[in-house]
Amino acid sequence: MRVLTALLLITISVGFAARPLANPVDQGTVDRLNSLPAEIVRSPTADAKREFVQLIGRYGFALMDKKAKEQVERNFDQFAPLLAQSQSPGNRVDDKVQDFFWGHADAAQQETMIMALKSWLDAPLKEAPFHGGVRIVGPESAVRGIILQERITAAQTLWVHNHSLGMSMVDAILDSCASRVWQEADPCGELIAWTFQNTGSSSRNHGTIFLEEEVVLTVTATRLEVEGVYAFSRGSSATTSLWFPFPEGSHIDFNGIAVTDPRTESRAAWSWGGNGIVIRLDFGGEETTRVRIRYADKLSENRAVYILKTAALWPQPIGKAHLQVNMPVDYAPSFSLHFVQTQVVDSMATYEFSATEFQPDRDLVVTW
């Protein structure tokens, strides 16, 4: 089975890139970190607390011995704000620190961690955080990638522990990504796709409206070719992002994907994101824009599915939808929607479906 997709305005998972390895740590740093919990309990000076935040932000709990960690646990109310501060931008988000914190924090303390993690999503960062004793300072593309990977980790942590990725955070993610120069394998796409997959957020972002889709599916013996043109009206932002997911197990040739502006045929900005592609729309000074997507998939059985139910994630119906299927006239197809045969040319039959104010409750399934 091949599953094809209707276009979604995301609002984001993903694969998470491995973090860089740290250099060996000198024993003095280890001893200092393990002495700080008792020192802070005994005499909570600003310098001691600042040092604790810095070391936890760089190393997490990796250097902390059992006695020191138990000291933190017994005096958790005193250390909770310091742990939250250690996870804010400039440091790094550490899984073990997060698990420990969420296992002990009350509602008010949790809110401080939520605010620290949310600040990762839109903080104007130019320097990568330390990972242990190492900070990557160049090239610029590597620094951007590390910063964005931390944003992904923060978004994942918010969702796993609190399900607190609201639409404002989605907007922040999109704004952050829109300001970057995209590459075809871009971690920004991963962040956007992850956000969509894990939150179900949709086209409310910036008020963009899905106006129209015109999709042609052409079936041959072993290949399915897809060409879709999608129209959108501008919301409050001149730039937004769309996620176009592909099915698990699909055989899409990356080099064969084309994403263009149908008016000029110029290439649109896009990258891989999750199990699909993420497309950046730039309205510029226009109120509407269009994007054309072309790709091909190999077929292994006499069945194809085009996902339509995702349209329910948009806040209003799609204004107009026109779907066309071209296939050999002797295939005798069956459709899940009411398609009508309109013509036969050179042994290829054309079947069409049209609707206005389109809110589908099923996907298009074609068998033959």
N, C-alpha and C positions, 0 to 999 in steps of 0.2 A: 504494500500500500504506500502511496505517496501522499503526503499531506501538504497542501499549499495554504498560504495564509493571506488573510486580509490585513491591511496595514493598521498598526496601532500607534497612537501617540503615547509614548511612554511616560511613565513617571515612575522605569530600571529594571546581577549576580552575575552566577558568574564564576569564572576561575580566579583564584587568588594567587598572585605571583609570590614566589618564595622570597623571604627577606634576606638581605645580605648577612653573611657571617661576620661575627665580631672578632677582633683580635683578642689574644689571651689577656686576662685581667690580672693586674698586680694584686698581691695579697693585701696590701695596704687598703685598696679600695674595698675589697671583700670585708676586711675587719671593720672598716669605718661604717659600712652599711649595716652590719650586724650590731654595732654599738649604738646606732642612732635611735632605735625604738626606746630603749631604756633611758637614754639621755633626754629624749623628748618628753617622756612620762615624768621624769624627775625635774627637768628644767626646760620647758618648751620655748626655747629662744627662737627668734625669727630666722637666724642663721642655720640652726639645726634643722628646722622644718624645711627651709629652702633646699638644703643639701639632701634631705630625705626625698623630697619631690624630684629633684634632679636625678638621683641615682635610681629610684624606682622607674622614672620615666625612661631611662636609658636601658636598664637591665631587667626590669620587672622583678619577679621574685627569684630569678635564677641564681642570684648570689646569696640569698637570705637563708640562714640556717633555721632549724626547727625552733630554737629558743627565741630568736628574734621575731619569727612569725607568730609564735604564741603570744608574745608581748603585744604585738599589733592587734591580735584577735581579742585579748582580754581588755584592751583599751580602744576598742573599735570606734567608739564615738569621737575620740580624740583624733584618730587617724583617718576617719572617713573623708573629711574635706581635703586632706593631703593626698590621699589616693585618687580622688576625683581630679585634683589639680595635676597629678602626674600623668593623666591620660588625655590632657588637653593639647591643642596644637603646639608644636615645638618639641614635644616629647614623642612617644609612640603609644599606640593602643596595644596592650598586652593581654593575651587570652587568660593567662592564669590570674593576673590581677583582677580582671573583670569577673571571672568565676568566683574568686574569693569575695570581692566587694558585693556582688549581687546576692551571695549566700548569707550575708550578715547585715545588709543595709535595711533601714526602715524606709518608709515612703519619702520622708523629707530628704534623707541622704541619697536615695535613688535619684531624686530630682536633680541633685548637684551633679551626679554622673551623667544624667541625660543631657544637661546643659553643656557639659564638657565635650561629650561626644558629638552633639549637634554642632558645636562650634567648628568641628573638623570639616563639616560639609561645605562651608562657604568662607572659611578663613582665608584672607589674601596672603598665601604663603609663598615665599621665594626660596627658602632653605629647606632641605630635607631634614627630618629628625635624626638624632643619633640612634643607632642600633648598637647597643653596647658602647664600646669606645670608638665606633666608626661613624663618620658622617660623610656621605657622598656629596661632593661639591661640584662635580661636572662629569660629562658634558651636561648642558642644560636639559636635553631631552631625558637623561637618566634621572635628574633631580625632579623633573615634572612627573615622571612615571612613579617614583617613590612616594611623592606627596599624594598623588592620586590613589595609589594603592592603600595608603593610610586612610584616605577618605572612604574607600570601599570597606576597609576593616571596621571603621566607625559606624558606617551604615549597617553593616551586617550585625554588629554588636547591638545597636539600637533595636533592630528588628528581633533578634533572637531573645534578648532579655526583656524588652519592653513593648515591642510592636509600636514604636512611637515615631515612625517615619510618616509625618503628615505631609500635606500638599505643599506647605511652605518649604519643607526640606527638599522635596522633589524639585521645586522651582530653583532652589539654591544649587542643587546638583546640576541641573540643566544650564543655569547661568554660568557656573564654573566651567562646564565643558564647552559651552559656546564660545568662550573667550580664548580657547586654545586652537592651535593649528593641528588639525586632525591628521592622523596617519591611518593606513588601512588596517593595521593591527594595533588599535589604540585602547589603552585601559579605560578611557572615558566611555567608550561603548560598553565595556564590561560593567561599569558602575551603573549606567543607565539601564541596561538589560537586567542586571540583578535587582535593581529597585522595582522594575515592573514585575518581574517574576515573583518577588517575595512580598509585595504589598498590594498588588492588584490596582495600584493607582493608574489613572488613565488620562483622558483628554481634557480634563478640567484645567490642566496646566496652561496658564497664560490665556485661557479663554479661546484657544484655537478651535475652529469648527471644521469638521470633515464634511466638505460640500458634495463631493462626487467621486465615484470610482468607475473606471472603464477598464475591464480586464478581459484579455483574450488568452484562452488556453488552447494550444494546438497539440493534438495527440498523434504520434506516429507509433510504429511497432515497438520501439524500445526507448522512446524519448518523449518527454513532455516539455514544451517550450511555453514560457509564461511572459506576457508583457502587460503591465498594468500602468495606467495613468491615474494619479490621485490628485484631487484638488482640495485646497484648504483655504480658509479665510483667516486673516491675522487677528490675534487677540491683543493682549496688552504688551507683548514683547515682539520685537522684530526678528527674533531668532528662537527656534524651538527644535526639539528633537523627536524623531519617530523611531519606533522599534518594529522591524519586520522580521518576525521569527520564522525559522525553518524547523521542520520536524526532526526529532531524533531519528538517526539512521538514514537521513536523506543523503543523496549523492550529488550535492551541488558543487559545481566547479567554481572555486573562488575567482579564478581568472576570467570566467565567463560572465560574471555579474556586471551589469551596467546600470548605473544610477545617474540620471541626467535631468536637466531642465528641458522639457519638451519644446519650449519656445526657441531655445538657442542651441540645444544639444550639448551644452557645456556640462562638464562633469560636476555632480553634486558632491559635497563632503559626506563621506560615510566610512564606517569601519565595522569590523566584526564586533559583535556584542552578544555574549551568551551564545545561544544556539540560533543565531540569525545575524542580521545587520542592523546597525543604528545609523540613521540618516539625519543630518542637520539641515533644517530648512531656514533659509535666510530670506525674509520677506522684503528686506530693504525698505524702499519707500512705497511699496505696493500693498494693497489691501488683500490680495489673493496671490497664491502661488501654486504651482503644480510640480510634481515629480514623476518621472517615468522610471520604472524598475523592470529590467529584463534579466532572466536567468533560465537555466535549463536543468532538468533532473532526469536521471535514468529511471526507466520503468522496469519493474520485475514482475508485475501482474496487471491484470486488466481492471484496474481500479485507481481512481484519483479522487482526492478530497481537497476542496478549497475552503479554508476556515472563514466562516461568516459570523459566527456567534460572538466573536470578540467585539463586534460593533456595539454590543450592549454596554461596553465599558465607556463609550463616548456619552457625554451628557445629553446629546440629542440625536435623533435619527440622521443617517446619511441622506443628504438631500436627493441625490439621484444615484442609482446603481445600474450598470449595464454589464452583463456577463455574457461572453460568447465562447462557445466551444466548437473548435474545428477538428474533425476526425474522419477517417475513411468511411465512406458511405455504407460499407458492408459490416460495420461494427455493431449495429443495433443497440444503441446505448440506452441506459436507464438513468434518470436524474432524480435527485431528492427534491428539486424545485421544479416549477412548471416551465420547462423550456419548450420552445417551438422551433421546429425545423424551418429555416427561411430560404435556404438555397443549396444547390449542389453544383460545384464547379470542379472539373477535372478530378472526378471520383472522390472529392472531399465534401462532406456535408457540414453545413453550418447550423448550429442551434443557438438560440438567443433567449435571454431573460432580462426583463427590465422592471424597475420599481422606483417609486418616489417615496420620500420619508421612510427609508428602508431601515427596519429594525428586525433583522432575521432571528428566528428562534431555532434554526438548524444550520448546519454546514451544507455546502454543496458537495454531494457525493455523486460521482459518475462511475458507472460500471458498464462493461460491454463484453 
